[in-house]
């Protein structure tokens, strides 16, 4: 499911009309993201779906038919935990709707480019459930005030609104999404030699201001001790 284009590795969620997530698919995505990160030839990762759908979330029908919800929850949490541990930059190419956990995947990426007509966000409350796991990357990426706009209403953002709140970097026609995603990763590739610091970048998000600065000072010192 992975294909290398120049220096970028594409990890594809799927190519079916909805790209719903089940434990097997989430496990496979986790493994492919780790493999792409470990590919010495790659300087960036593209997460993609299909033109019909980027990803429309968990396959709740399977849970309602008797599959273990704990199994779904464990694999989704494991998948989302991978993103901040990657050393390679990752960008989402959103050519189809990214709903529920699909929006969480977009939020977990460093960069995201969406096509003009897509919807991105939560719809779970309209189904009578709260997105207890999928909400986490949304809150982290765009803050509680913006996240509750979609989480609390069950109405996904339009592509333009997603850009306004910082969930995606750009909105372009569908035929330009791939080129723009590659442009973002090409820019990020300038830091390829020092991109291992990406993990540290995400680790400081939840630290108190003074603690983050102290940690950064220690990190700075350690970087120059290696020179």
N, C-alpha and C positions, 0 to 999 in steps of 0.2 A: 504493500500500500504506500510505500515511500518512493519518491522519485527525486533525483537530484537535478536541479536546473542551475547551471553555473555553480556558484558557491552556496546555493540555498537548497535545503532539503524540505520537501513538502510532506507533511503528515496530513492525510485526508481522513476526515471523520467518517465519510461514507459517500456513496453516490446514489442513494435511493431518495424518494420524494420527501422524506421527513428526517432521516438520519437520527432517529430516536436512540437514546442511550440505554443499553442494558449492561449487566455486569461484564459480560464477555467483551463487548465493544469498548467499554471503559478501561478494562484491563489491557486490551490491545493498544489503545491510545497511549496509556501510561508507558507501556514498553517501547512504543515507537518514538515517543518524545525523548525518552532516556537514550535510546539508540541514536537518534538524530543529534542529541547533545554531545554524544561521545564520538561522532563522526569527525575525524581530524580534518577532513577536506571541507567541511561546511563552516560557514561564518554566520549563518542565520537559519531560522526555521520558519516555514510558512504553515499555518494551520488553516485548512480549507475544508469546505463541505462540497456542495454541488450548487448548480444554478437554481435548482428548485428549493433547496434548504441548506443553510449552514448547519443548524442543529436545532430541533424543536423540543429538546429536553428529555427527561426520563420517560421510559416506556411504562407509564403508570398502569396501562391495561394489564401488563404482565403481573404487576404487584396485586392488582385487584382480582386477578385470576388465581392467586395463591403463591406467587413467588415471594421470597423473603425480602421485606423492606430493608432489613438490616444489611443484606447483601448489596443492595443498590446503594444504600447510604455509605457503606464502607468503601466501595469502589469509586463512588463520586468524590468523596473526601480525599481518597488516595490520589486520584487523578488531579484534582485541583491543587493539592499540596506540592505536586511536581514543579509547577510553573516557577515559583520563586527560587527553586534550587538550581534551575538551569544556568549554565554559564554562557550559552549562546542566546542572542536576542531572538525573540519570537513575535511574529506578526500574524494577525487574523485577516484572512481574505474573505470578507462577508458578502457573498453574491446572492445569498438567499436568507430567509428569515432566521434569526438567532433568538430563540424563545426559551424561557425558563433556564435550565442548565446550559443551554446553548449560549445565552447571554452571559452566564457566568464564565464560560470559556473565553468569550470575547474580552471580558473584563480582566481575566487573568493574564492575557497577552500584553507584551510591552507596547505594541502598536496595533492599530486596527483600521482598516479601510473598508467602507461599506458602499454598496451600490445604492442608487438614489431611492429605489422603491421598497427597500427591505424594512422590516420591523425588528427591533432589538429590545428585549426586556422581559419582564415577568408577566405570566398570565395565570399563575397557580391559584390565586384567591378566587378567581372565577370558576375554578374547578372544586372549590371547597377545601383547599389545602394551603398551608403557608410554606413558602420556599425556604425552609430553615437552613439548608446547606447552600443552595444556589445564591442566596442573598449575600453571602459573605464576600465573594469577590466584588460584587456590585458596591457594597458599602465601602470596601477598601479602596476601590478605584474612583468612585464619584462622590462619596460621602453620604451620610444618612439622609440629609435633606433631599438630595436629588434621587437617591435610590428609592425612598419611600413613595416617590411620585409614580413609579411603575410597580413596585412590590405591593404597595397598599391598595392600588386600584385594580391590579390585574390587567392593566392596559399597557402593552409594550410601547416603547418610544418609536416615533418615526426616525428615519435615518438622520434627518436634520436635527431633531431634538437630541438624539444620541450624541451627535457632534457637539451640540451646545453645552451639554452637561459633562463632556469629556470622556464619554464611553468609547467613542471612535475618534480618530485623528482627522479623517477626511471622508467626504461623501462625493462619489464620482459616478459617472455612468458605468454600467456593469462591465463593459468591454475595456475599461481602464483600471479596474480594481487590481488585477495582478501586477500590472506595471507599477502602480503606485505603491503597492506592498513591497515590491522589490526595491523601489527607490528608498523607502524608509529603512529597509534592512541594509541597503548599500551604504547609507549614511551611518548606520550603527556599526557597520563593519570597520569603520575608521578606528574604532576602539578595540578591534579584535584581539590585539595583544594583551590588553588589560581588562578584558571583559569578564574575567573571573570575579571582578569586584561587583558584578551585577548582584550576586547573592547578598553582599554587604549592603548594597543600595536598598534592597527590600527589607533587610533586617532592622534598619533604623526607623522604619515607619512608626512603630508602636512605642519606641523609647521616649522617655521624657527628653526635652530639649537639651538640658545640660548633660544628661547621660549619653545621648547620641553624639554630642560634640566630643566628650571624653573618649568614647569608643572610636570616633573618627580620628582623633589625634593619635591613639594607639595604632590604628590601622595605617595611618600615614607614616608613622615611625617605622613600622614593620616593613612597609614597601621599600623604603630607602635602605633598610638594613640588608636587603637582598641584592642591592645594586653593587 
